[in-house]
Amino acid sequence: MTPRRLPLVAAIAALSLAALSGCQFLPSIVGPTETGPTGPAPTDVAGFYSQTVTWTDCSEDLECATVHAPTNWNSPSDGAIELALVKHKATGTKKGSLLLNPGGPGGSGWDYVYYSGASSATAAVSEAYDIVGWDPRGVGKSTPVTCYTDPKQTDEVLYGTFDSPYGTQGWIDELTVEEEKFAAACQQNTGELLANLDTASNAKDMDMIRALVGDEKLNYLGYSYGTYFGAVYAELFPDKVGRLVLDGALDPLLSDFESLKVQMAGFDSAFRAYMQFCLQGSDCPFSGAVDTALGQARTVLETVDAQGLVNSDGRVLDSATLGTAIALNLYSEDYWPDMTQMFAELSTGDPTLAFVNADYYNSRNADGSYSSNSFEVYTAATCVDGDFADDPATTLDRLAEIDAAAPILGKFFAYDDFAVLDTACSNWPVPRADLPMSFEAKGAPPILVIGTTNDPATPYAWAQALASQLSSGVMITHKGEGHTVYNQGVTCIDDTVDAFFLDGTVPASDPMC
């Protein structure tokens, strides 16, 4: 079994940040001018660890810097990439630094900390730690993955329609041609970095950052796919583990497909909870018992392709894009009213809000440009981290299995996710990475693993699995809805995590918050 990436996760960082800031949408991402590392890039591992870092003020209470990391940690003399860092300085007596990753692959830790500031963690933790965010290799302000340079080409990948219906071999053939072109563009425009986007390389970057900020041990807060970063780090550097908290955890031992199938069932479960909420309101466009209403929603997805609903910019809504829009709104209960409005507008033939939601998920701006390269990183990192290329089953057979496991939403979510990844990774121009195959992290101190019982994106069972795999894993349960929970107002979780970060206090048993 190989570690797997988290599908349908491009929105995780944005949603987490929105929850912390209280805003529905992120502001435009316009970063400050940053000072890069002084002098040429080192050519050996020791040089990278001892490079000079110049921090400059880039906003109130924030400092920014850029450092070098080897393109290939196994051959550090072959070239270097840049990693963008941002730091919110401790407001009180400093205990050390806390590295933060909001998820992905493709989520920007730089944006998360820059736009959240002191709210990147609870007030108590922000008082005691410098909160350090970074853009992982290939992401955003670090040396980026670049595939298509024309946003219209990216539109075609994310929103384009096909001559053949979804679920047919003709569609798979068209999709394969599209993904072969995309993969070739990624290789041409990204170069050597494309083969070095794996999580083990990111974990080595994390250890270098730990040393550069002056910490003996790594203190780390990882959300969603960031929990995989943390688990790999603990396995590679157990003697350097400080206080690690992994919220919304992945099970790194499941295969790509098996994980995705479980996840699709998780989205179905979350959608059922949404439908119960919707039916209690006076404005719900569905009716009857919950199962009846879920059948009505499934009919909306099954019939939208034939309706040809055209957005104001000419894009045509299909079931895959609608699936993406629904997925966005299942990451948090706060977004459920928006989903009700979206379905209500669709019942009148208006696809506007569906495209607004899908665009937000895909980091697409109103003018057609893209505010991040999260989609490119998501695909590229998945292909080097995961095992899609080794799966002997056909894409259509796997879609049938997804539909059976998640009979409400599964296959519609999978059209623009699983099917894209399965065909892209089967034609990817660089090989899979060499990654850990076990996650005991022998010798590491206690690591907190948080799971939410009805988390749609990272099912609760995954957190239980990771906590049991880690030799020092400590399970923390949140009984509720939504994806990730720390620093979102759940007092029991916040108090437990803060006590761990501030005093090293480990709960004697799962607090079952």
N, C-alpha and C positions, 0 to 999 in steps of 0.2 A: 504494500500500500504506500502511496506517496502523499505528502502533505498537499493540501489543496487551497486554492484561492477562494475568496468569497464572491460569488456572483451578485449581480444587482446591488452593487455597493457604491457606485459613484456618488450617490447623494449622502452617504453617511456623514462625512465630515461637515457638509453644509447643514444637515439636519441637526447634528450635535451642537454646532455653533449657534444655529438659530434658536435652539432650545435654551442655551445658556444666555444669549443676548436678549431674548424676548422678542426678536424680530421675525417676521414671516420669511423675508428674503434677505440674502446677503447684499451688502453694498457692492458697488463695482470694485473689482480688485485692481487697485492701482498702488503698487508698492513704492516705497521711498528709494532714494539712491543709496546703494550700499557700497561699503569699502571691501574690496577683495583681499585675499591673503597677500602678505608682503613677500616679495621675492619669487623665484621660480618654484614650481612644484617639486617636492622631494622625489627621489627615485628609489627609495627603499622604505620598508615598513617603519623602521625607527624614525626616519625623517618625517613621515606623515604624522606620527604621534607627537613629534616635538616641534612641529611647525609653529610659526608665530601667528596668533590670531588678533586681528584688530577689530575691536568692537566700537561702533559709532552710534551715537544717539539717532534714532530714526522715528521716534514718536515719544509722547509723554510716557515715562517709565519703561521705555523699550529701547533695547540696543540691538543692532544688526551686525552680522559679519558673514563673510564667505570663506570657506576653507577648501583645501584640496583633499581628495581621496583618490586612491588608485582606480583607474578604470577596471582593472583586473587585479584583485588582491593576491592572486597566485603569481602574478608577474608585475610587480609594482613599478618597474622601470619602463614599462611599455607605454605609459601615458597616464594622464590624470583627468579627473572631472572636478567640477565645483559643486559644493553643497552649501545651500543658503540656510543660515541660522537666524533666529530671532529670540531674544531673551526678555522676559518680563522680570525685572529685578525684585528680589524679596523685599517686602515692605517693612519687615522687622528684622530680628536677629537671624541671620542666615544659617541654616543647617547644611545646605548644599544645593545641588541642582536637581531638577526633576525634568527628565526628557519626556516629551509627550508626542504620541502619534494618534491621529483620529481615525485611521482606517484606510481602506483601499482594496487592492493596491491602486494607488493613484491619488489618495487623499493628501492634501497639503497641510502638514503640521505648521508650516510658516504662516499660512493664512489663519489657521485656527488660533494661534497664540497672538498674532498681530491684531486681529480683529476682536478677540475676546479680552486681551489684556489680563487684568487681575482676575477676571471671571473664568480664566482657563482652568482654574481649580477653585475649591472653596476658599473663603477668606482666610481661614486658619492656615491652609497649606500655602497659599500665595504669600502669606506673611513670612513663612519659614523657609521657602525655597525660591531660588531663581527658576522660573518655568521656561524651559528651552524647547522651542519648536523648530523643526527643520523640514525641508522638502527632501524626501528620500531620493536616491539616485533616479534620474529620469523624470522627476516631477517638477513642474512649475518653474520656480526661480533657480533651482539647481540645474546642472547640465541636463537638458530635456530630451526625452524621446520625441522625435518628430517623424510623422508619417506623411499625411497630406498637408501641403502648405496652403491650399485653397479651401476655405470653409465650405464651399459648395460641394467639394468632393467628400468632405466629412458628412455633410447633410445626406448625400447619396447613400453612405454606409449606414447611417443611423435612422434615416427616415424614408429612404427610397422604397418604392413598391416594385413588385415582380410581375412578370408576365404569367407565370404559373402560380397556382394557388399554394398557400402555405400547407405544409404537410405532404407535398408531392415530390417525386424524384426530380421533376422539372425545376421546382423551386430550389432544391438542393444543388442542382447543377448550376443554376444562375448564381446562387450564393457562393459556391466554391470559386467561380471565376472572379467574383467581387473580392473575396478574401485573399485570393492569390495576388491580385493587384495591390491590395492594401499591405500585405506582408512585404512585397517587393519594395513598396515606397518606404516602409519603416526601415528596412535594411539599408536602402540607399541614403536616406536622410538622417539616420541615427548613427550608423557605423558600428564600431566595436562595442559601444555601450549596450547595444541591443542584446548581446549575449551575456551581459553582466548585470542584469536587473533583478536577480534572484534574491530571496530573503536572506540567505547566508551572507551575501555581499552586503546587504543592508545592515545585518547584525554586526558585521565587522566595522561598518561605518559608525554604528552606534557606540561601539567600544572605543573607537578613535575619538568621537565627540566627548565621551565620558572623560577621557584623559585630557583633552584640550580645555574642558571647563574646570579641570583641577580636582575631579572627584576620584577617590580610591575605588568606590563601588558605584554601580549604575543604579540610580533611582529612576523608575520608569512607570508611566501611565499609558497603557495601550488600549485602544478601543477597537472592537471588531477585528478587521484584518491586522490591526496593530497588535492584537494578542498573539498572532502567529510570529510577528517580529520578536515579541518578548519571549515566547517559548523557544524559538531558535537561538536567541541570545543566551538564554539560561542553559541550553544544552551545550553551546560552544564555549561559554565563559562562566561556568557555575561558580568559580572562585571570585568573580567580579560582580556577582549579583548583590545588590543592596536591597531596596524595598521596591518590589515589582507588584503592580496591580493590573490585572488583565480583565477588562470589562466587555461582555458580549463575546465570549470566547469561541474560537474555532476548535474543532477536533482535528488535529493535524495528521491523524493516522487513517482517516477515511479517504477513499479514492475520490477523485473529482466528481464523478457521476453520482456515487452514492451520497456524497454530501449534498450535492445539488438537489437530488430527489427528496431528501429529508427537508431541505430548506424550502422547496416548493410546497411541501405539506405544511410547513410552518406559516407560509404566507396564506394558504387556504384557511388555517386556523385563525389567523389574525383577521382575515376578511369576514369570517363567520362572526367574530366578536364585533367588527365594525357593523355588520348587518343588524345585529341585535340593537346596537346603538341607534342606527338609522331608523329602524322601525318604531322606535319610541318617540321620534320627532314628528311634527306635523308636516314637514317639508320633504319627507323621504319619497323618492320616486318609485320605490318598490312597495309591495304590499303582501299581505297574507302572513302565514307562518314563516319562520326563518328559512327553512328548506325551500319553500316556495319562492321566496324572495331571492335566494341564492340562485335558483334556476333561472329567474328572470335576468339576473346579472350575467349569468353564463350566456343567455340568449343575446344580450347586448354585444358581448364579445364575438359570438359566432356570426352575427349578422352585420357587423360594422364594415367589414371588407367590401360587401356588396353595395353599401350605401354611397360610397364615394364622397364622403363629407370633406369639403375643401376649406382649408384655413384661409385667412385673409392674404397670406403670402403665397398661396398657391399649393402648399403642401397638402397631400391627401392623407387623411387619418385612416390607418389600418389597425388590425387587432394587435399587432406587435407594439406599436406606439401607444395604444390605449393600455396595454399591459404594463408598459413602463410607467405611464401616468398613475395607474392604480398602485403600483409598487411604491412609488414615492410616498403616497399618502398612508401607507401601512407602517411606515417606520415609527410613527408617533401618533398617539391618540389625538394630539393637538391638531392634526391634519385631517381628521375624519370629517368635520363639517365642510371642508373644501371639496372632499371627494363627493359628498352628497350634492353639492352645487354642480360639480362637474357632470355627474350622472343626470341631473335635472336638465342641464343645458344640452346634453347629448340627446335627450328625449325630444327636444325641439329641433334637432338637426344642427346644433351649434357646437363645433369641435374646439372652440377657442381655448377654453380652460384645460382641455385635455392636452393641447399643445403647450400651454403655459407650464403645466406640470411636467410633461416629458422634457421640455427645454430646460427647466430648472434642474432636473435629474441629470441631464447631459451637459450641463454647464454652457448652454447655448444662450447667447444674448439676443435681445429683441431685434438687433440689426443684422442677425445672421452670423455674427462672429462667435467665437468660443472663448470663454474666460479662463479655461484651463485645458491641460492636455490629459485629463484624468481618463478619458476613454482610451486613448492610445496606450497609456501606462497600464491600465487595467488589462487590456488584451495582451500586451507584450510581456508583462510580468506573469500573467496567468500561464502563458505558453512556456516560459522557462521554469516556473515553479511546479507546474502540474503535470498530469498524466493523460490528458485528453488524446494525445497522439498515439498512445499505446492501447487505447480501448478498442477491442476488436469488433464491438457491436456497431451497427450503422447509426447514423444520426436519426433516421426515421424510427428505428426500433427503440432507441433511447427516448425519443419524444413520446412514443406510445407508453413507455413505462412511467414517464413523468405525468402524463395525463391520467394514468390509473392511480398514481400516488396522490395527485393533487387535482381532483376532477373539476374544480371550479375555475381555477386560474392558471394552473401549472403550465400547460403547453403554450398559452399566450405570452406568459412571461418568458418562456424558453425560446421563442422565435427570435428575439433580438438579443438573447444572452447565450444560453447553452448552444443553440444551433450555430450561432456566429463563432463562438469559441471552439466548438468541436471541429468546424471546417477550417478556421484560421490556424489553430494549433497543429492540425494535421498537415498543414502546408507551410509551417513556420520555417524561416531560413536559418535559424540557429538551434543548437541542441538544448535539451533540458539540462538543468543545473544539477550538480551533486549536492544534495541536501540531507540533513539528518533524518534517520529512519526511526529514531526513538527519542523520547522527550522526558527522560527521568531527571535530568539535570542533577546528577548525584553530587551531594556536597553543598548544594545551594541552600540558603536560608529560606524560611517560609515565603511562599508566593501566593497572594490572594487572587482567586479566580471567581469572577462574578457572573452569574447567569440569571436571566429573567425568565419566568416560567412560560410566558407566551410571547417570547421574542420571535418575530417573524423571520428575521434575517440570519440570526445565529441561534438556533434552537437550544433550549435549556440543556438538553442531553449532551450537547457539545461541551458546555462548560463543565458538566459533571465528568465527562470523559477526560478532559484536559487536567482537571484537578486530580483525578486518580492516576493519570500517567506521570505527572510530576512527583518526584519522590517527596517533595515538601509542599505540595499543593494544598491550599486551604479553600474549601468551597464556601462561597457566600451567595445565598439565594435571595432574589427579589421576587416576591409573588405579585405579578402584575403583567401589564402590557408594555409593548414598545421595545425598541432596540437600544441597548445600553442604558445605564441608570445613574451612575455616579455624578454628583454635582448637578442634579436635576430636581432637587427639593425633597428627595426621599430621606428623611432624617436618619433613619436606622442605617441605611447604606452609607450616607455621608459620615456619620459619627464613627462607624466601623473602619472605614477607609482612612479617615483623618487620624484616628488613634494609631493606626499602623504607620502612616507616613510620619507622624510627629513623634511618636514614642516607641515605635516598633511593637506595639501591642497586637498580639494575635488572638482572635477569639478562640475560646476553648472549644466551641462547637459552632455549627452553622447558625447564625442568628435568625434565619428565616424571616427576613424583613418583609 
